[in-house]
Amino acid sequence: RLKGIGQYVNMRNGMPCHLHPTSALYGLGHTPDYVVYHELVMTSKEYMRTVTSIDGKWLPEVGPMFFSIKESYAETQARKRKAEENKKKMDQEMEAHLEE
């Protein structure tokens, strides 16, 4: 997760990390909010190598054992309403198809 200009914080242990100067994201012109890295090089700073930019909402898919997304009450209710509407629509379509 982005902490400052060019500095990230490891979301699992809070360790500050930086993009390695050889990374394609290093000179990109903007800093992505979330990145996933494959290798951590420890010198005077902790540098991430083999880095890719991701959407923070993807973290549960990339590492479900580490991350989850919690829905708000309103989001949960909206999801349930939409599922119920979809079920009713499918039932109506099935009835119309059977009547033919």
Secondary structure by P-SEA (a helix, b strand, c coil): cccccccccccccbbbbbcccccccccccccccbbbbccccccccccccbbbbbbcccccccccccbbbbbcaaaaaaaaaaaaaaaaaaaaaaaaaaac
